[in-house]
Amino acid sequence: MLPRLAPASDEGTPLLISAVTGMGGIGKTALAVEAAHRAHAKGWFPGGFLFVDLRGYDDNPVTADQGVLALLDAMGVRGADLPPTTARQYDAYRALLARRRDRMLLILDNASDPSQYVPLLPGTDRHRVLITSRDRPDALPLRVIDLETLDPKESAALVTRALQDADERDDRPSREPDDLRELTALCGHLPLALQIAAAMLRRRRHRGIASLVAEIKEAGDPTTVLDQGSPGTDLYGRSLALRPVLEMSYRRLSPEQARLLRLLSLAPGVETGTEAVAALADLSVDAALGLLEELAATYLVAPRGTPASGLRWRLHDLVRAFGADTAGREEGEAARERVLMFYYELADAACGRLRWLPGRPVPRRFPDRGRALAWLDEERAGLVAAALWAGEEPYVDAAVGLALSLSEYLDWRRYFDDKITITRAAQEAAHRAGDHEAEAMAWNNLGIALHETGRVEEAIGAYTHSRDLHQAAGNHHLEATAWNNLGAALQDGDRVDEAIDALTHSRDLHQAAGNRHLEAMAWNNLGTALRDGNRVEEAIDAHTRARDLHRTVGDRHREASAWNNLGIALYEVGRVEEAIAAYAQALETYQDFEDWYRAGQTLHNLARASASAQRAADARTYWLQASEAFTRAGAHPEAARARAQAELMG
């Protein structure tokens, strides 16, 4: 901020006007006044500075005609010296500024409309102007400083300083650092909210920060608690209250803008893509984008990303709470149903693309795997949040369907915590609704996530529930899938004989149904169980069958899994060169699919086999490549172990 006011800015053709913009309560006035004092102390404005509060967001904002009277009064023109007409008052104001040789800074604070400040601009380039506004001023060429909320460390420092300025012995921030962090997050790192919270803590000197945190969380809407505890006014005589600030900004919106703000407050996730906003509001994408841009100009909505990468839209937490409280029940339910169906349909198409096999129709929306993954990655937070609506009666069917659809994607990206969360919600909702098929599928998906996170006994229980429900319904196709997954979990639970029986049962059911794709998956898992049971030659045969069946149906990714498992079995019987060749086949496919976690596992196997074949240099290279692949997959412990192995190889 301060460098914008430095005399050096006079070089070339200076822009004489700067604007500090941002949402209400973000500290625009405080920043402007502090910068003015510092600039004056440096001698940059020997003529001093003039300040007028235009109260642009009050019910009765100050007009330019009223503002010029205040400015003339500040320059000593009052009483009999005051010109009798408005036109002559402006003339006198500009003449005074033109005659003043010492440069001055004019602060036009809290402006909401160009009509408030344009007539007050000096008629000379000697002086500088600083405007503060909750709306981006586009009427003039000027430098704009957009203020954002504080970062967490700055927020904590603000509250700490406010407490210790009042009482240097106040050690609550150092005693309760976690509660302080939570309090600043609940305040949305907004300076006004933090200032109110600090004032409340000063008054409740003998209570901990945790007490205020608990009170805010219980209320749900931070503005309710903070406004009740507001100390009144700030240094500028303005009310220290959050809700009036938000209400004033809201009342200035058009009906269309206000409606979109209310509905966006109900969106799942922290950020929402333009298409999802359009679905939420039942608008075309172009119409939604136009309204979002208008809201962004008022700093009630913040854009993220770029048009090329895809714009996303975010609300400050306090604005979100305000907007959600303002939305009507029927309006809100209809909006949430629309965005939930939007997410369900597109997630189903995107995840369908991940499961796609040659010969099946290609989803029009996602003609390639990369675009499907990119959309899912962008919308992940919103998709997961929307799936959790399964716990609310109006949204059960679509939310459960969304949770089930996301299974493939969450496995692919290894977001197992997300998967556990949404599949538990889906299972419970389906059970309450009496939808046994959906419940069985949810149990199966939950089992996969539990299994991948090492919770094997819980996974066995989940797969058993799934199998029994499918069996009772006579759905032998999905029963066979549950048997397959159950067998894999039993194997990892060191119940190898039970695992072999379960996987054999799964294979036979799929074989009888003529489903070669799922039969191949059962063969592959059966091979690993046979290997654990020291029946390695049988395992080699099982993995070979799995590989050939996957190749027949065109599932290259699962064919790679069969190649990798075949390599492990070949390695165990001493057929090292054949194992290395099998691993190489698997690695090529995993790299093509950008499946970096499984690529890392295969490189691990290649390194082991190369070391066994006395190829130390190759082994070291494979360990380093494994570390890189695991890093790309976000599997940092595995990456560290691979690096350590590479170092051992010299």
LOTI-723261 format. One record per residue (C-alpha): residue in one letter; residue number from 1; x, y, z. Coordinates in Angstrom, 3 decimals, padded with zeros to 6 digits. Layout:
! residues N
r  k  x  y  z
A  NUM  X  Y  Z
...
//
This chain:
! residues 650
r  k  x  y  z
M  1  000.000  000.000  000.000
L  2  002.592  002.571  001.139
P  3  004.779  002.391  -002.016
R  4  001.749  003.468  -004.069
L  5  001.841  006.840  -002.277
A  6  005.596  007.434  -002.547
P  7  006.797  010.557  -004.459
A  8  008.746  008.284  -006.780
S  9  005.403  007.339  -008.294
D  10  005.413  010.761  -009.990
E  11  007.800  009.498  -012.644
G  12  006.271  009.188  -016.097
T  13  002.509  009.651  -016.269
P  14  001.305  008.955  -012.723
L  15  -002.073  007.559  -011.833
L  16  -003.229  010.020  -009.224
I  17  -005.995  007.854  -007.751
S  18  -005.714  004.607  -005.802
A  19  -008.514  002.472  -004.425
V  20  -008.518  -000.001  -001.559
T  21  -011.279  -002.530  -002.135
G  22  -012.636  -005.628  -000.426
M  23  -015.588  -006.997  001.479
G  24  -017.039  -005.154  004.462
G  25  -015.011  -005.569  007.645
I  26  -011.772  -006.470  005.909
G  27  -009.905  -003.380  007.145
K  28  -009.937  -000.974  004.195
T  29  -010.350  002.195  006.279
A  30  -007.759  001.138  008.857
L  31  -005.243  000.405  006.102
A  32  -005.898  003.696  004.314
V  33  -005.560  005.796  007.483
E  34  -002.453  003.946  008.651
A  35  -000.823  004.376  005.225
A  36  -001.714  008.094  005.254
H  37  -000.108  008.602  008.682
R  38  003.046  006.775  007.638
A  39  003.268  008.671  004.351
H  40  002.820  011.972  006.187
A  41  005.521  010.999  008.681
K  42  007.889  010.379  005.772
G  43  007.198  013.904  004.490
W  44  005.461  012.744  001.354
F  45  002.356  014.856  002.027
P  46  003.551  018.051  003.746
G  47  000.101  019.559  003.236
G  48  -001.441  016.775  005.360
F  49  -004.486  014.751  004.414
L  50  -008.218  015.244  004.219
F  51  -010.649  012.494  005.214
V  52  -014.344  012.241  004.491
D  53  -016.528  009.236  005.306
L  54  -019.032  008.926  002.463
R  55  -021.011  006.237  004.344
G  56  -021.799  004.630  001.019
Y  57  -023.411  001.543  002.533
D  58  -025.571  003.271  005.129
D  59  -029.265  003.906  004.584
N  60  -028.485  007.585  003.903
P  61  -025.126  007.773  002.141
V  62  -023.255  011.071  001.985
T  63  -023.674  012.787  -001.371
A  64  -020.856  014.568  -003.171
D  65  -022.579  017.899  -002.378
Q  66  -022.490  017.047  001.336
G  67  -018.927  015.789  001.004
V  68  -017.629  019.027  -000.495
L  69  -019.063  020.961  002.469
A  70  -017.167  018.683  004.867
L  71  -013.955  019.115  002.906
L  72  -014.302  022.900  002.757
D  73  -014.911  022.954  006.492
A  74  -011.735  020.899  007.053
M  75  -009.822  023.507  005.035
G  76  -011.242  026.347  007.147
V  77  -014.006  027.549  004.829
R  78  -017.145  027.892  006.887
G  79  -019.763  030.368  008.076
A  80  -019.759  033.655  006.131
D  81  -016.824  032.437  004.008
L  82  -018.845  029.569  002.577
P  83  -020.108  030.255  -001.000
P  84  -023.927  030.310  -001.145
T  85  -024.443  027.873  -004.062
T  86  -023.304  024.330  -004.654
A  87  -021.563  025.185  -007.932
R  88  -019.540  027.923  -006.274
Q  89  -018.680  025.629  -003.384
Y  90  -017.087  023.178  -005.839
D  91  -015.260  026.065  -007.499
A  92  -013.917  027.218  -004.134
Y  93  -012.870  023.680  -003.211
R  94  -010.905  023.142  -006.410
A  95  -009.371  026.626  -006.266
L  96  -008.127  025.989  -002.721
L  97  -006.519  022.712  -003.773
A  98  -004.957  024.349  -006.844
R  99  -003.407  027.117  -004.697
R  100  -001.939  024.728  -002.138
R  101  001.656  024.091  -003.139
D  102  002.239  021.392  -000.510
R  103  000.982  018.060  -001.717
M  104  -002.049  016.623  000.100
L  105  -003.695  013.218  000.283
L  106  -007.482  013.097  -000.032
I  107  -009.113  009.979  001.502
L  108  -012.640  009.352  000.247
D  109  -013.701  006.547  002.520
N  110  -016.505  004.019  002.174
A  111  -017.693  005.018  -001.301
S  112  -020.372  002.932  -002.946
D  113  -020.985  004.829  -006.176
P  114  -018.877  007.000  -008.524
S  115  -021.394  009.843  -008.088
Q  116  -020.148  010.161  -004.503
Y  117  -016.486  010.676  -005.303
V  118  -016.012  011.778  -008.913
P  119  -017.139  015.405  -008.229
L  120  -014.725  015.551  -005.276
L  121  -011.593  014.733  -007.265
P  122  -009.005  017.574  -007.307
G  123  -008.678  019.567  -010.499
T  124  -004.888  019.326  -010.255
D  125  -002.308  016.564  -010.524
R  126  -000.423  017.854  -007.488
H  127  -002.473  015.946  -004.943
R  128  -003.295  012.269  -004.535
V  129  -006.607  010.521  -003.908
L  130  -007.250  007.289  -002.002
I  131  -010.726  005.737  -002.243
T  132  -012.012  002.827  -000.143
S  133  -014.993  000.814  -001.344
R  134  -016.730  -002.564  -001.146
D  135  -017.317  -002.301  -004.895
R  136  -014.608  -002.369  -007.517
P  137  -014.532  001.177  -009.018
D  138  -014.401  000.830  -012.784
A  139  -015.465  004.375  -013.699
L  140  -011.911  005.793  -013.563
P  141  -008.367  004.737  -014.412
L  142  -006.871  003.965  -011.032
R  143  -004.676  001.567  -009.113
V  144  -006.712  -000.999  -007.192
I  145  -005.511  -002.785  -004.074
D  146  -007.776  -005.772  -003.411
L  147  -007.664  -006.779  000.233
E  148  -008.118  -010.410  001.194
T  149  -008.607  -011.979  004.592
L  150  -005.593  -012.449  006.840
D  151  -003.645  -015.668  006.846
P  152  -003.973  -017.840  009.983
K  153  -000.723  -016.604  011.560
E  154  -001.666  -012.952  011.019
S  155  -005.124  -013.599  012.480
A  156  -003.651  -015.181  015.605
A  157  -001.169  -012.306  015.926
L  158  -003.981  -009.718  015.685
V  159  -005.987  -011.313  018.511
T  160  -002.869  -011.848  020.637
R  161  -001.777  -008.230  020.226
A  162  -005.266  -006.948  021.033
L  163  -005.355  -008.972  024.255
Q  164  -001.851  -008.081  025.390
D  165  -002.241  -004.379  024.572
A  166  -005.029  -004.386  027.159
D  167  -003.181  -006.600  029.645
E  168  000.382  -007.693  029.014
R  169  -000.135  -010.556  031.479
D  170  -002.876  -012.127  029.314
D  171  -001.262  -015.433  028.355
R  172  -004.335  -017.173  026.983
P  173  -003.007  -017.186  023.384
S  174  000.149  -019.054  024.450
R  175  -001.806  -021.391  026.760
E  176  -004.514  -022.175  024.189
P  177  -002.848  -022.052  020.759
D  178  -005.188  -024.646  019.221
D  179  -008.294  -022.846  020.494
L  180  -006.892  -019.548  019.203
R  181  -006.413  -021.077  015.750
E  182  -009.951  -022.454  015.811
L  183  -011.362  -019.098  016.900
T  184  -009.640  -017.250  014.063
A  185  -010.942  -019.838  011.587
L  186  -014.499  -019.420  012.927
C  187  -014.062  -015.663  012.398
G  188  -013.104  -016.381  008.804
H  189  -009.833  -014.474  009.366
L  190  -011.839  -011.285  008.815
P  191  -010.307  -008.355  010.738
L  192  -013.661  -006.980  011.914
A  193  -014.732  -010.371  013.296
L  194  -011.336  -010.862  014.930
Q  195  -011.524  -007.408  016.491
I  196  -014.941  -008.185  018.003
A  197  -013.759  -011.596  019.232
A  198  -010.736  -009.982  020.913
A  199  -012.991  -007.426  022.620
M  200  -015.198  -010.234  023.920
L  201  -012.166  -012.072  025.289
R  202  -010.963  -008.928  027.022
R  203  -014.286  -008.694  028.852
R  204  -014.298  -012.376  029.817
R  205  -010.807  -012.180  031.261
H  206  -011.230  -015.197  033.545
R  207  -012.574  -017.502  030.850
G  208  -010.510  -019.337  028.274
I  209  -010.539  -018.886  024.518
A  210  -012.138  -022.331  024.323
S  211  -015.304  -020.970  025.950
L  212  -015.858  -018.507  023.098
V  213  -015.054  -021.175  020.509
A  214  -017.650  -023.510  022.049
E  215  -020.257  -020.738  022.130
I  216  -019.759  -019.872  018.453
K  217  -019.843  -023.522  017.368
E  218  -023.022  -024.163  019.316
A  219  -024.718  -021.164  017.699
G  220  -023.742  -022.293  014.188
D  221  -023.668  -018.727  012.811
P  222  -020.650  -016.786  014.160
T  223  -022.352  -013.435  013.501
T  224  -025.005  -014.243  016.127
V  225  -022.506  -014.596  018.969
L  226  -020.056  -011.933  017.828
D  227  -022.697  -009.266  017.296
Q  228  -024.155  -009.912  020.747
G  229  -020.718  -009.425  022.229
S  230  -019.730  -006.422  020.121
P  231  -018.195  -003.558  022.147
G  232  -020.157  -000.921  020.199
T  233  -018.089  001.267  017.895
D  234  -014.588  001.417  016.495
L  235  -012.104  004.299  016.412
Y  236  -014.029  005.875  013.540
G  237  -017.351  005.869  015.370
R  238  -018.728  002.999  013.296
S  239  -020.724  000.118  014.681
L  240  -018.642  -002.960  015.407
A  241  -021.200  -005.497  014.188
L  242  -020.945  -008.064  011.431
R  243  -024.520  -008.717  010.404
P  244  -025.405  -005.064  009.629
V  245  -022.321  -004.898  007.378
L  246  -023.463  -007.983  005.477
E  247  -027.110  -006.891  005.370
M  248  -026.200  -003.502  003.922
S  249  -024.141  -005.085  001.148
Y  250  -026.933  -007.600  000.492
R  251  -029.646  -004.934  000.236
R  252  -027.729  -003.174  -002.525
L  253  -027.884  -006.236  -004.774
S  254  -030.385  -006.664  -007.581
P  255  -033.028  -009.381  -007.005
E  256  -031.171  -011.705  -009.391
Q  257  -027.833  -011.124  -007.666
A  258  -029.358  -011.565  -004.218
R  259  -031.009  -014.842  -005.238
L  260  -027.766  -016.235  -006.613
L  261  -025.875  -015.247  -003.455
R  262  -028.453  -017.039  -001.307
L  263  -028.301  -020.190  -003.401
L  264  -024.518  -020.198  -003.688
S  265  -024.434  -020.147  000.124
L  266  -026.112  -023.584  000.006
A  267  -023.655  -025.139  -002.434
P  268  -021.704  -028.177  -001.220
G  269  -017.991  -027.656  -000.809
V  270  -015.930  -024.520  -000.327
E  271  -015.543  -023.651  -004.013
T  272  -018.017  -024.276  -006.806
G  273  -017.504  -024.416  -010.566
T  274  -019.525  -022.168  -012.867
E  275  -021.507  -025.072  -014.328
A  276  -022.490  -026.299  -010.874
V  277  -023.543  -022.769  -009.880
A  278  -025.707  -022.609  -012.995
A  279  -027.364  -025.904  -012.043
L  280  -027.870  -024.703  -008.481
A  281  -029.649  -021.563  -009.672
D  282  -031.417  -023.119  -012.687
L  283  -029.696  -020.675  -015.062
S  284  -027.736  -020.960  -018.263
V  285  -023.973  -020.990  -017.771
D  286  -023.653  -017.564  -019.431
A  287  -026.342  -016.036  -017.211
A  288  -024.794  -017.505  -014.080
L  289  -021.333  -016.298  -015.096
G  290  -022.602  -012.749  -015.642
L  291  -024.200  -012.632  -012.190
L  292  -021.133  -014.162  -010.558
E  293  -018.919  -011.503  -012.116
E  294  -021.245  -008.809  -010.771
L  295  -021.119  -010.343  -007.279
A  296  -017.329  -010.572  -007.504
A  297  -017.226  -006.825  -008.193
T  298  -018.956  -006.315  -004.823
Y  299  -016.467  -008.650  -003.079
L  300  -019.246  -010.907  -001.838
V  301  -017.975  -013.703  -004.094
A  302  -014.326  -014.435  -004.863
P  303  -013.277  -016.005  -008.179
R  304  -010.565  -018.645  -008.258
G  305  -008.669  -020.031  -011.220
T  306  -008.721  -018.674  -014.768
P  307  -011.142  -018.913  -017.712
A  308  -008.678  -021.316  -019.342
S  309  -008.411  -023.645  -016.350
G  310  -012.042  -023.192  -015.292
L  311  -013.364  -020.501  -012.984
R  312  -014.493  -021.484  -009.522
W  313  -016.339  -019.347  -006.994
R  314  -015.886  -019.034  -003.248
L  315  -017.803  -017.282  -000.471
H  316  -016.265  -016.029  002.730
D  317  -017.439  -018.258  005.577
L  318  -019.388  -015.427  007.247
V  319  -021.050  -014.459  003.948
R  320  -021.953  -018.123  003.440
A  321  -023.539  -018.320  006.902
F  322  -025.460  -015.100  006.268
G  323  -026.666  -016.212  002.836
A  324  -027.761  -019.644  004.035
D  325  -029.725  -018.023  006.860
T  326  -031.429  -015.711  004.354
A  327  -032.489  -018.427  001.895
G  328  -036.043  -019.725  002.095
R  329  -036.604  -023.412  002.817
E  330  -038.405  -024.289  -000.419
E  331  -035.993  -022.202  -002.485
G  332  -033.044  -023.902  -000.805
E  333  -034.327  -027.461  -001.141
A  334  -035.065  -027.019  -004.834
A  335  -031.582  -025.586  -005.432
R  336  -029.858  -028.400  -003.572
E  337  -031.837  -031.027  -005.474
R  338  -030.786  -029.435  -008.774
V  339  -027.070  -029.311  -007.953
L  340  -027.165  -032.819  -006.481
M  341  -028.677  -034.239  -009.670
F  342  -026.113  -032.288  -011.712
Y  343  -023.277  -033.828  -009.705
Y  344  -024.813  -037.307  -009.767
E  345  -025.280  -037.378  -013.533
L  346  -021.838  -036.003  -014.356
A  347  -020.000  -038.046  -011.729
D  348  -021.690  -041.187  -013.057
A  349  -020.552  -040.312  -016.580
A  350  -017.010  -039.423  -015.480
C  351  -016.576  -042.557  -013.365
G  352  -018.148  -044.564  -016.170
R  353  -015.335  -043.254  -018.378
L  354  -012.797  -044.565  -015.865
R  355  -014.462  -048.012  -016.049
W  356  -014.851  -047.880  -019.837
L  357  -013.826  -050.889  -021.910
P  358  -013.484  -051.180  -025.705
G  359  -016.773  -051.906  -027.429
R  360  -018.859  -049.905  -024.974
P  361  -020.323  -046.483  -025.834
V  362  -017.977  -043.591  -025.011
P  363  -019.586  -040.999  -022.689
R  364  -020.109  -037.852  -024.787
R  365  -019.246  -035.481  -021.978
F  366  -015.901  -037.173  -021.280
P  367  -014.404  -038.482  -024.520
D  368  -011.138  -039.404  -022.792
R  369  -010.000  -040.553  -019.375
G  370  -007.916  -037.431  -018.704
R  371  -010.895  -035.087  -018.982
A  372  -012.983  -037.286  -016.695
L  373  -010.262  -037.265  -014.040
A  374  -009.708  -033.509  -014.406
W  375  -013.408  -032.784  -013.811
L  376  -013.566  -035.132  -010.843
D  377  -010.419  -033.585  -009.359
E  378  -011.855  -030.072  -009.729
E  379  -015.212  -030.928  -008.199
R  380  -014.034  -033.444  -005.604
A  381  -014.772  -031.322  -002.506
G  382  -018.260  -030.467  -003.732
L  383  -018.969  -034.034  -004.799
V  384  -017.992  -035.448  -001.417
A  385  -019.971  -032.779  000.447
A  386  -023.036  -033.408  -001.735
A  387  -022.805  -037.173  -001.186
L  388  -023.034  -036.536  002.560
W  389  -026.512  -035.078  002.015
A  390  -027.579  -038.739  002.071
G  391  -028.334  -038.160  005.730
E  392  -031.110  -035.680  004.845
E  393  -034.456  -037.120  003.808
P  394  -035.165  -035.129  000.615
Y  395  -031.841  -036.069  -000.968
V  396  -031.367  -039.745  -000.068
D  397  -031.705  -041.400  -003.485
A  398  -029.488  -039.041  -005.456
A  399  -026.902  -038.677  -002.684
V  400  -026.594  -042.454  -002.243
G  401  -026.313  -042.838  -006.019
L  402  -023.589  -040.174  -006.090
A  403  -021.644  -041.879  -003.293
L  404  -021.759  -045.207  -005.134
S  405  -020.769  -043.602  -008.436
L  406  -017.686  -041.963  -006.920
S  407  -016.222  -045.277  -005.759
E  408  -014.051  -045.871  -008.822
Y  409  -012.602  -042.360  -008.774
L  410  -011.845  -042.339  -005.044
D  411  -010.069  -045.705  -005.432
W  412  -008.102  -044.402  -008.383
R  413  -006.874  -041.320  -006.526
R  414  -006.549  -043.280  -003.263
Y  415  -008.828  -040.903  -001.344
F  416  -009.870  -043.668  001.014
D  417  -010.789  -041.420  003.939
D  418  -013.300  -039.637  001.701
K  419  -014.597  -042.961  000.491
I  420  -015.096  -044.299  004.028
T  421  -016.971  -041.147  005.009
I  422  -019.420  -041.081  002.105
T  423  -019.989  -044.828  001.838
R  424  -020.828  -045.041  005.554
A  425  -023.360  -042.265  005.026
A  426  -024.742  -044.054  001.945
Q  427  -024.989  -047.415  003.723
E  428  -026.845  -045.924  006.686
A  429  -029.198  -043.932  004.466
A  430  -029.959  -046.918  002.232
H  431  -030.615  -049.068  005.293
R  432  -033.089  -046.514  006.683
A  433  -034.811  -046.307  003.312
G  434  -035.054  -050.097  003.009
D  435  -033.029  -050.096  -000.250
H  436  -031.158  -053.365  000.280
E  437  -029.441  -053.371  -003.118
A  438  -027.930  -049.913  -002.581
E  439  -027.035  -050.864  000.985
A  440  -025.231  -053.991  -000.223
M  441  -023.274  -051.983  -002.799
A  442  -022.354  -049.407  -000.160
W  443  -021.116  -052.147  002.190
N  444  -018.951  -053.489  -000.629
N  445  -017.450  -050.067  -001.407
L  446  -016.883  -049.420  002.279
G  447  -015.069  -052.749  002.511
I  448  -012.703  -051.718  -000.295
A  449  -011.774  -048.470  001.458
L  450  -011.334  -050.161  004.850
H  451  -009.227  -052.878  003.245
E  452  -006.949  -050.341  001.515
T  453  -006.375  -048.489  004.778
G  454  -005.315  -051.669  006.610
R  455  -008.536  -052.177  008.594
V  456  -008.819  -055.762  007.429
E  457  -011.186  -057.192  010.034
E  458  -013.635  -054.310  009.496
A  459  -013.340  -054.874  005.740
I  460  -014.170  -058.572  006.159
G  461  -017.272  -057.583  008.112
A  462  -018.349  -055.078  005.452
Y  463  -017.859  -057.557  002.584
T  464  -019.787  -060.204  004.528
H  465  -022.743  -057.815  004.931
S  466  -022.620  -057.087  001.200
R  467  -022.472  -060.766  000.245
D  468  -025.355  -061.728  002.523
L  469  -027.618  -058.919  001.250
H  470  -026.931  -059.783  -002.394
Q  471  -027.432  -063.473  -001.647
A  472  -030.794  -062.795  -000.004
A  473  -031.876  -060.737  -003.000
G  474  -030.786  -063.485  -005.439
N  475  -028.331  -061.136  -007.183
H  476  -025.614  -063.685  -007.960
H  477  -023.617  -061.275  -010.120
L  478  -023.001  -058.816  -007.259
E  479  -022.801  -061.668  -004.752
A  480  -019.858  -063.001  -006.758
T  481  -018.167  -059.590  -006.620
A  482  -018.583  -059.497  -002.858
W  483  -017.130  -063.023  -002.583
N  484  -014.126  -061.831  -004.623
N  485  -013.449  -058.849  -002.382
L  486  -014.080  -060.890  000.751
G  487  -011.520  -063.437  -000.411
A  488  -008.870  -060.742  -000.875
A  489  -009.529  -059.419  002.646
L  490  -009.444  -062.914  004.166
Q  491  -006.082  -063.465  002.532
D  492  -004.680  -060.266  004.077
G  493  -006.131  -061.413  007.402
D  494  -003.953  -064.566  007.171
R  495  -007.009  -066.759  006.618
V  496  -005.591  -068.182  003.404
D  497  -007.660  -071.367  003.099
E  498  -010.890  -069.392  003.608
A  499  -009.653  -066.860  001.050
I  500  -009.025  -069.551  -001.562
D  501  -012.503  -070.987  -000.995
A  502  -014.146  -067.540  -001.295
L  503  -012.224  -066.619  -004.453
T  504  -012.899  -069.987  -006.053
H  505  -016.603  -069.476  -005.334
S  506  -016.448  -065.995  -006.908
R  507  -014.673  -067.335  -010.006
D  508  -017.205  -070.120  -010.468
L  509  -020.184  -067.760  -010.163
H  510  -018.729  -065.346  -012.731
Q  511  -017.766  -068.233  -015.005
A  512  -021.278  -069.644  -014.865
A  513  -022.709  -066.222  -015.723
G  514  -020.310  -065.859  -018.657
N  515  -018.839  -062.628  -017.264
R  516  -015.248  -062.936  -018.431
H  517  -014.190  -059.544  -017.110
L  518  -015.170  -060.284  -013.515
E  519  -013.990  -063.865  -013.847
A  520  -010.558  -062.459  -014.720
M  521  -010.549  -060.327  -011.560
A  522  -011.400  -063.392  -009.478
W  523  -008.617  -065.411  -011.140
N  524  -006.106  -062.660  -010.361
N  525  -007.039  -062.488  -006.680
L  526  -007.154  -066.270  -006.473
G  527  -003.601  -066.360  -007.787
T  528  -002.308  -064.175  -004.955
A  529  -004.094  -066.350  -002.378
L  530  -002.667  -069.535  -003.909
R  531  000.797  -067.982  -003.785
D  532  000.348  -067.201  -000.085
G  533  -000.725  -070.811  000.398
N  534  002.570  -071.985  -001.148
R  535  000.773  -073.228  -004.244
V  536  002.919  -071.076  -006.523
E  537  002.637  -073.106  -009.741
E  538  -001.152  -072.923  -009.447
A  539  -000.789  -069.184  -008.816
I  540  001.204  -068.748  -012.037
D  541  -001.578  -070.486  -013.939
A  542  -004.248  -068.309  -012.270
H  543  -002.454  -065.037  -013.057
T  544  -001.836  -066.171  -016.647
R  545  -005.563  -066.878  -017.057
A  546  -006.392  -063.474  -015.537
R  547  -003.957  -061.726  -017.886
D  548  -005.374  -063.427  -020.965
L  549  -009.005  -062.773  -020.019
H  550  -008.325  -059.097  -019.274
R  551  -006.564  -058.779  -022.627
T  552  -009.550  -060.405  -024.348
V  553  -012.035  -057.912  -022.874
G  554  -009.650  -054.965  -023.463
D  555  -009.072  -054.006  -019.810
R  556  -005.423  -052.923  -020.083
H  557  -005.236  -051.566  -016.549
R  558  -006.282  -054.815  -014.897
E  559  -004.178  -056.741  -017.385
A  560  -001.229  -054.802  -015.955
S  561  -002.205  -055.946  -012.455
A  562  -002.197  -059.560  -013.660
W  563  001.229  -059.061  -015.280
N  564  002.625  -057.635  -012.041
N  565  001.208  -060.475  -009.932
L  566  002.474  -063.011  -012.458
G  567  005.916  -061.449  -012.123
I  568  005.793  -061.875  -008.326
A  569  004.884  -065.560  -008.672
L  570  007.596  -066.169  -011.281
Y  571  010.154  -064.447  -009.054
E  572  009.243  -066.702  -006.136
V  573  010.038  -069.853  -008.140
G  574  013.356  -068.406  -009.329
R  575  012.301  -067.487  -012.871
V  576  013.818  -064.033  -012.426
E  577  014.250  -063.001  -016.084
E  578  010.635  -063.937  -016.862
A  579  009.553  -061.977  -013.767
I  580  011.462  -058.890  -014.940
A  581  009.797  -059.123  -018.360
A  582  006.345  -059.416  -016.718
Y  583  007.017  -056.402  -014.478
A  584  008.107  -054.372  -017.513
Q  585  004.794  -055.108  -019.226
A  586  002.880  -053.965  -016.154
L  587  004.990  -050.818  -015.706
E  588  004.452  -049.624  -019.261
T  589  000.676  -049.776  -018.848
Y  590  000.635  -048.146  -015.421
Q  591  002.726  -045.289  -016.770
D  592  000.363  -044.920  -019.738
F  593  -002.537  -044.631  -017.302
E  594  -000.561  -042.316  -014.999
D  595  -001.305  -044.708  -012.143
W  596  001.763  -043.677  -010.212
Y  597  001.099  -045.646  -007.048
R  598  000.939  -048.980  -008.849
A  599  003.823  -047.908  -011.085
G  600  005.809  -047.371  -007.882
Q  601  004.889  -050.839  -006.620
T  602  005.960  -052.407  -009.922
L  603  009.254  -050.473  -009.928
H  604  009.805  -051.762  -006.375
N  605  009.390  -055.295  -007.725
L  606  011.742  -054.582  -010.641
A  607  014.385  -053.261  -008.241
R  608  014.162  -056.400  -006.098
A  609  014.401  -058.684  -009.109
S  610  017.311  -056.721  -010.594
A  611  019.218  -056.892  -007.310
S  612  018.608  -060.652  -007.229
A  613  020.027  -060.881  -010.752
Q  614  023.168  -059.032  -009.565
R  615  022.319  -055.874  -011.534
A  616  022.986  -053.332  -008.804
A  617  022.971  -050.297  -011.109
D  618  019.591  -051.267  -012.566
A  619  018.222  -051.918  -009.083
R  620  019.337  -048.481  -007.867
T  621  017.740  -046.816  -010.912
Y  622  014.463  -048.645  -010.315
W  623  014.454  -047.661  -006.611
L  624  014.917  -044.003  -007.566
Q  625  012.172  -044.255  -010.172
A  626  009.913  -045.932  -007.599
S  627  010.536  -043.053  -005.198
E  628  009.583  -040.551  -007.897
A  629  006.426  -042.490  -008.810
F  630  005.325  -042.773  -005.167
T  631  005.953  -039.055  -004.709
R  632  003.742  -038.276  -007.693
A  633  001.061  -040.478  -006.131
G  634  001.332  -038.627  -002.824
A  635  002.571  -041.809  -001.098
H  636  005.420  -040.143  000.766
P  637  006.310  -042.933  003.257
E  638  006.702  -045.379  000.344
A  639  008.769  -042.776  -001.529
A  640  011.086  -042.346  001.466
R  641  011.599  -046.111  001.798
A  642  012.420  -046.402  -001.907
R  643  014.992  -043.570  -001.636
A  644  016.569  -045.295  001.351
Q  645  016.884  -048.523  -000.657
A  646  018.517  -046.618  -003.515
E  647  021.063  -045.161  -001.085
L  648  021.862  -048.651  000.198
M  649  022.640  -049.661  -003.380
G  650  025.334  -046.966  -003.444
//
